[in-house]
């Protein structure tokens, strides 16, 4: 049986051996512990090897074995060498087996959070993806779900655009924005004003905010004295921009810059489309109706500056997504 930490190499603030007595069918390996600047106990990822796909009962035993009576946030990752099965404190989260590479990216992203609160919030976001049935993306009332799941992947150029979009997965921050086909100039409060790179006009079409690891989309930021997204929406309103883009580490969100856009009848700060770049793996491309959320990212961002309710067919201004796109928001 291969050691789980060899299959799932992770980096952590602290790494310790898992020295309990293993239940039948499992071999205990290592525990990776995240940052704990506040003394609350860093998030832990406990890795075990299994001889066959683990039952929920075995995963529960492993979780209880490591946690004991300690007040910690713990994820158990069990692997047979080819797949990973997760178990976290919320037993209602129906974690499906996932490819090793995707599990490594997602768990590493959780361990890289600056403290246990941020790590727990990140884990909760991953859980919401699973419970919503999406892999790598969350649509919170911005677009029609059926359109995202069925119409968009049925496009004739979907496979080609999926291949082109692979390079976006490893880009972050302003590099990702530029790779999507935009020029960025400095805006108010450290924001970025975005213009399509191949546009003849210098007029900005969207505003982006780049969050640091201590900031969150929906939490008040000392830098802005309100949430980063609320700040960006205020900029969009003053400058009459159609879209707001928020980026934090591996996550990118698209918000409407004007009220009343979207199918969910929610407020602007609650209406968004989010991509988790750590959740994307190459195996999704030919097999799933959710194929490559990164091409959805390119596809969705391509409508920057195009009011989607005005016209169902429009030419995308973005260099890397320059094909006719069809929007169905209502």
C-alpha positions in Angstrom: 0.0 0.0 0.0 1.5 3.3 -1.1 1.8 6.0 1.6 -1.0 8.6 1.3 1.5 11.5 1.7 3.4 10.2 -1.3 0.3 10.2 -3.4 -0.9 13.5 -1.9 2.1 15.7 -1.2 1.1 18.8 0.7 2.9 21.8 2.2 1.9 22.9 5.7 3.1 25.0 8.6 3.5 21.8 10.6 3.6 18.2 9.6 3.3 15.3 12.1 3.0 11.6 12.0 -0.5 10.0 12.5 0.4 7.6 15.3 -3.0 6.1 16.3 -4.2 2.5 15.9 -5.7 2.3 12.4 -9.0 0.7 11.7 -9.2 -2.3 9.4 -8.7 -1.5 5.7 -6.7 1.7 6.4 -3.1 2.7 7.1 -2.4 6.0 8.9 0.2 8.4 7.5 0.7 12.1 8.2 -1.3 15.1 9.4 -0.7 18.5 7.8 -1.6 21.5 10.0 -2.2 25.0 8.7 -1.2 28.4 10.2 -2.5 29.3 13.7 -1.5 32.9 14.4 -4.4 33.3 16.9 -3.8 30.1 18.9 -7.2 28.7 18.0 -5.8 25.5 16.4 -4.8 25.4 12.7 -6.9 23.4 10.3 -5.7 19.8 9.9 -5.6 17.5 6.9 -5.1 13.9 8.0 -4.0 11.5 5.3 -4.6 7.8 5.3 -4.2 5.0 2.7 -6.9 2.5 2.0 -6.9 -0.8 0.2 -10.3 -0.2 -1.5 -12.8 2.6 -1.8 -13.6 3.6 1.8 -17.1 3.4 3.1 -18.6 6.4 4.8 -18.4 4.4 8.1 -14.6 4.0 7.6 -14.2 7.7 6.9 -16.2 8.5 10.0 -14.0 6.2 12.1 -10.8 7.9 10.7 -12.2 11.3 11.4 -13.3 10.4 15.0 -9.9 8.7 15.6 -7.9 11.9 14.8 -10.3 14.4 16.2 -11.0 12.8 19.6 -12.2 15.5 22.0 -10.1 18.3 20.4 -11.9 21.4 19.2 -10.2 21.5 15.7 -11.3 21.7 12.1 -10.2 18.5 10.5 -10.4 17.0 7.0 -9.6 13.3 6.4 -8.2 12.4 3.0 -8.2 8.7 2.2 -6.5 7.5 -0.9 -6.1 4.2 -2.8 -3.3 5.7 -4.9 -5.6 6.9 -7.8 -8.5 8.7 -6.1 -9.1 10.7 -3.0 -12.1 10.5 -0.6 -12.6 13.4 1.8 -14.5 13.6 5.1 -15.0 16.8 6.9 -16.9 18.0 10.0 -20.2 18.4 8.1 -21.3 14.8 7.4 -24.0 16.1 5.1 -21.5 17.1 2.5 -21.6 14.4 -0.1 -18.0 14.3 -1.1 -17.5 12.2 -4.2 -14.1 10.6 -5.0 -11.9 13.0 -6.9 -8.7 12.8 -8.9 -5.5 13.1 -6.9 -4.4 16.3 -8.7 -7.6 18.2 -8.0 -7.7 17.0 -4.4 -4.1 18.2 -3.9 -4.8 21.6 -5.4 -7.9 22.1 -3.3 -6.5 20.9 0.0 -3.3 22.9 -0.5 -5.4 26.0 -1.1 -7.1 25.4 2.2 -3.8 24.9 4.0 -2.4 28.1 2.5 -5.1 30.2 4.1 -3.5 32.6 6.8 -5.6 31.3 9.7 -8.1 28.8 10.8 -11.1 31.0 10.3 -10.1 31.7 6.6 -9.4 28.0 6.1 -12.8 27.0 7.6 -14.5 29.6 5.3 -12.6 28.2 2.3 -13.7 24.6 3.2 -17.3 25.8 3.5 -17.1 27.2 0.0 -15.8 23.9 -1.3 -18.6 22.1 0.5 -21.2 24.5 -1.1 -19.9 23.6 -4.5 -20.4 19.9 -3.8 -23.8 20.3 -2.4 -24.9 22.5 -5.3 -23.8 19.9 -7.8 -21.1 22.1 -9.5 -17.5 21.2 -9.9 -15.3 24.3 -9.9 -18.1 26.9 -10.3 -20.9 28.5 -8.4 -23.8 30.3 -10.1 -25.5 32.5 -7.5 -28.5 33.8 -9.4 -26.5 35.5 -12.3 -27.1 33.2 -15.2 -29.7 30.5 -16.0 -28.4 27.2 -14.5 -29.8 25.1 -17.4 -28.0 27.3 -19.9 -24.7 26.9 -18.1 -25.0 23.1 -17.8 -26.5 22.2 -21.1 -26.6 24.9 -23.7 -23.0 26.3 -23.3 -21.2 22.9 -23.4 -23.2 22.1 -26.6 -21.5 24.8 -28.6 -19.6 23.6 -31.6 -16.4 25.4 -30.5 -16.6 24.2 -26.9 -13.8 21.6 -27.1 -11.5 24.1 -28.9 -12.1 26.8 -26.4 -11.6 24.3 -23.5 -8.1 23.5 -24.8 -7.3 27.2 -25.2 -8.6 28.0 -21.7 -6.4 25.4 -19.9 -3.6 28.0 -19.6 -5.9 30.2 -17.5 -6.0 27.6 -14.6 -2.6 28.4 -13.2 -2.9 32.2 -13.6 -3.9 34.5 -10.8 -4.6 38.2 -10.2 -3.8 40.7 -12.9 -2.0 38.1 -15.0 -5.3 36.2 -15.3 -7.2 39.3 -16.2 -4.7 40.2 -18.9 -4.8 36.6 -20.2 -8.6 36.9 -20.6 -7.9 39.7 -23.1 -8.1 43.0 -21.1 -5.9 46.0 -20.5 -5.9 47.1 -16.9 -5.3 50.7 -15.7 -5.3 52.0 -12.1 -8.6 52.9 -10.7 -9.9 54.3 -7.4 -8.7 52.7 -4.2 -6.4 50.3 -5.9 -9.0 48.9 -8.2 -8.4 48.1 -11.9 -10.4 49.6 -14.7 -10.6 47.1 -17.6 -10.8 47.7 -21.3 -10.9 45.0 -24.0 -7.4 44.7 -25.4 -8.5 44.7 -29.0 -11.1 47.4 -28.6 -10.7 50.7 -30.5 -12.1 52.5 -27.5 -10.2 53.3 -24.4 -13.4 53.5 -22.4 -13.3 51.0 -19.5 -16.0 48.3 -19.5 -15.5 46.8 -16.1 -13.8 47.3 -12.7 -11.8 44.6 -10.9 -10.6 44.4 -7.3 -7.7 42.2 -6.3 -8.2 41.0 -2.7 -5.2 40.0 -0.5 -5.3 36.8 1.5 -6.6 38.6 4.6 -9.6 40.0 2.7 -12.8 38.2 1.7 -15.5 39.0 -0.9 -18.3 39.5 1.6 -16.4 40.7 4.7 -15.6 44.4 5.6 -12.1 45.3 4.7 -10.0 47.8 6.5 -8.7 49.0 3.2 -12.1 50.0 2.0 -14.1 50.4 5.3 -16.7 48.2 3.6 -16.6 44.9 1.7 -14.3 44.9 -1.4 -17.2 44.0 -3.6 -19.4 46.8 -2.3 -16.6 49.2 -3.0 -16.2 47.9 -6.5 -19.9 48.1 -7.1 -19.9 51.8 -6.0 -17.1 52.4 -8.5 -19.1 50.7 -11.2 -22.1 52.8 -10.4 -20.2 56.1 -10.5 -18.6 55.2 -13.8 -21.6 53.4 -15.3 -19.7 50.2 -15.8 -21.6 47.0 -16.6 -19.6 44.4 -14.7 -17.5 43.9 -11.5 -14.8 41.3 -11.2 -13.4 40.2 -7.8 -10.3 38.0 -7.5 -9.0 36.4 -4.3 -6.3 33.7 -4.5 -7.9 30.8 -6.5 -11.3 32.3 -6.8 -12.7 34.8 -9.3 -16.2 36.2 -9.3 -18.3 38.1 -11.8 -20.9 40.5 -10.5 -23.4 42.7 -12.5 -22.5 46.4 -12.2 -26.1 47.4 -12.4 -29.1 46.3 -10.3 -31.8 44.1 -11.9 -29.4 41.9 -13.9 -29.6 38.2 -13.3 -32.2 35.4 -12.9 -32.1 35.1 -9.2 -33.9 38.3 -8.2 -31.2 39.0 -5.6 -29.3 42.1 -4.6 -26.1 43.0 -6.5 -23.7 41.8 -3.8 -25.6 38.4 -3.8 -25.6 37.9 -7.5 -22.5 36.5 -9.0 -20.8 33.7 -10.9 -17.7 32.2 -9.3 -14.9 30.0 -10.5 -12.7 28.0 -8.2 -9.5 27.4 -10.3 -8.2 24.7 -7.9 -11.2 22.5 -8.7 -10.5 22.2 -12.5 -8.8 19.1 -13.8 -8.0 18.1 -17.4 -10.2 14.9 -17.1 -13.3 17.1 -17.0 -12.9 18.4 -20.5 -14.3 15.5 -22.6 -16.5 13.8 -20.1 -18.7 16.2 -18.1 -21.5 18.6 -18.8 -19.6 20.9 -16.5 -16.5 20.6 -18.7 -13.8 23.0 -17.7 -15.0 25.9 -15.7 -12.0 27.8 -16.9 -13.6 28.1 -20.4 -16.8 29.2 -18.7 -14.7 31.9 -17.1 -13.4 33.0 -20.4 -17.0 32.7 -21.8 -18.6 34.6 -19.0 -16.0 37.4 -18.7 -16.3 37.8 -22.5 -19.6 39.6 -22.0 -18.0 42.5 -20.1 -19.6 45.6 -21.4 -22.4 43.8 -23.1 -25.7 44.2 -21.2 -26.9 40.6 -21.5 -30.6 41.4 -21.4 -30.4 43.9 -24.3 -29.4 41.3 -26.9 -29.3 37.6 -27.0 -26.5 37.5 -29.5 -23.4 39.7 -29.3 -19.8 39.6 -30.3 -17.4 39.1 -27.4 -14.8 41.9 -27.1 -12.2 39.7 -25.3 -9.2 38.6 -27.4 -9.2 35.1 -26.0 -12.9 34.5 -26.2 -13.6 36.3 -29.5 -16.5 34.2 -30.8 -20.2 35.0 -30.9 -21.8 34.2 -27.6 -25.4 33.8 -26.7 -26.7 34.9 -23.3 -29.9 33.7 -21.7 -30.5 35.5 -18.4 -34.2 35.5 -18.4 
